[in-house]
Amino acid sequence: MSVVSFRLKRLARALCVALSVASLGSAWAARCTEDLTADKPLAKGVSKALPTPASKAEPESALEPMAQLRMVAKEAARRSSALGAARLLAEAADSDLTVTKAGLYPQVVLGGGFSRNSQTVAGQTLGQSQITLGLNVSASLYDGGRLRHMLQYQSGISDSAKLGAFITQEQVILEAVGAALERNRYRLQAQVFQQYMRKMGCLVDALESIVAEDKGRASELVQVRKTQAQTELQRDQALAQSRQSELRLRKLIGDAQFPSDGISVPLATVPDLGEVNRLSERSNEVLQLRAQIDAADGYANSITSGQRPQVNWNVGKTELRQGGTPVSSWQAGVSVSYSLFNGFSDAAASQAAVRRAQAARAQLDELLSTRITMTTQTWDNATSAFDRARRYVDVLRDSERVRQSTIQQWAQIGKRSLFDVMSAESDHFNLRIAYVNALYDGYQASAQLRSMGGGLGNWLVGE
């Protein structure tokens, strides 16, 4: 009788433990699920950025997403020292063009002088003063087209320098927009990891109560704590990457109001590939190479023209007063010069200029063919990334149903193990990270595609 009584007591105690575990599991499932719904970035489609709660230390921008993008572009262009240097080089090239244009006009030189000489003869000193005033006008009468080709060369150099400034501006804007997107990407990753860590924290609290009733489940508590620690490391890594991106962004735009996560909304639309390819043929890089080709052609022709006879005209007048006696004279004439031999330097210089022009044409052909491939690849990356994000939306819905069912079944007596619960949670949060990465891969590719087409700067600020 005592043996039967002892077994009944053990059975009753085990049943109480099981009921306690089930009760704790149900309470954990309800509490932790409710905690996460307040700030969980649900999949709402690729046309909107994931919602993120405003930070107390860093309030979200009140500007519209497009206005935020424009602010980033303008601030980056305004603060860039590299862009300032490129613009100064463009101004210097324009000044060189003005110097070359001066050869189209006659050169007028006004000169004068005063001198006094003295000499002593037989103890008597004789002195005489001389005042000279002269005006000389000269110009090229015929140069074989050398000046015209030099103007073509300097004009090409000037255009290339101006386009180089636009290229630098585009690079600066693309870098700033990319830094803003990367910052927001890692912020959202850190938020997802934080929510995962909180979920594991809820599970730790529940298991601590369960282990207090059933010591045999202590290993489960150790496993959950390990997962929580790993998730904390992933969150800290995402936060570190976010800070690094923020430092890059701060370097580019200073202490201006930082953009919110919604800055990516205008980039959710992928430009038409045909339109991008059409615009890329008139991109600044292509126009710069064409300007360099014109400059190389002009320089080669100017060297060839310089080997022809050079004819100049000259008119001058001189007024001289010597010893009180005025003397007036004038002169006019034409001079002709022709180089017979200069050690073959002109031929070598002309050949070098022709080779540079040929090289620039080869570079242009390579750029046009490569650009088509690059735009096609980038367009495919953008569309593929957004397509993955759309598919992740459906997978996330299924994952949400699976994890909720697993939690409920685990909360009941023995229908699911803790490892089933942790696997469902891990799969769900990893899918959310993959969803964030797919979205921001699409945003980055969309920005690059606009840059390779009409230009991200033109799209944002019209410059």
Buried (B, 14 or more C-beta within 10 A) or exposed (E): EEEEEEEEEEEEEEEEBBEBBBEBBBBBBEEBBEBBEEEBBEBEEBEBBBBBEEEEEEEBBEBEBBBBBBBBBBBBBEBBEEBBEBBEBBBEBBEBBEEBBEBEEEEEEEEEEEEEEEEEEEEEEEEEEBBBBBBBBBBBEBBBBBBBBBBBBBBBBBBBBBBBBBBBBBBBBBBBBBBBBBBBBBBBBBBBBBBBBBBBBBBBBBBBBBBEBBEEBEEBBEBBBEBBEBBBEBBEBBBEBBEBBBEBBBEBBEEBBBBBBBBBBBBBEBBEBEEBBEBBEEBBBBBBBBBBBBBBBBBBBBBBBBBBEBBBBBBBBBBBBEEEEEEEEEEEEEEEEEEEEEEEEBEEBBEBBBEBBEEBBEEBEEBBEEBBEBBEEBBEBBBBBBEBBBEBBEBBEEBBEBBBEBBBBBBEEEEBEBEBBBBBBBBBBEBBBBBBBBBBBBBBBBBBBBBBBBBBBBBBBEE
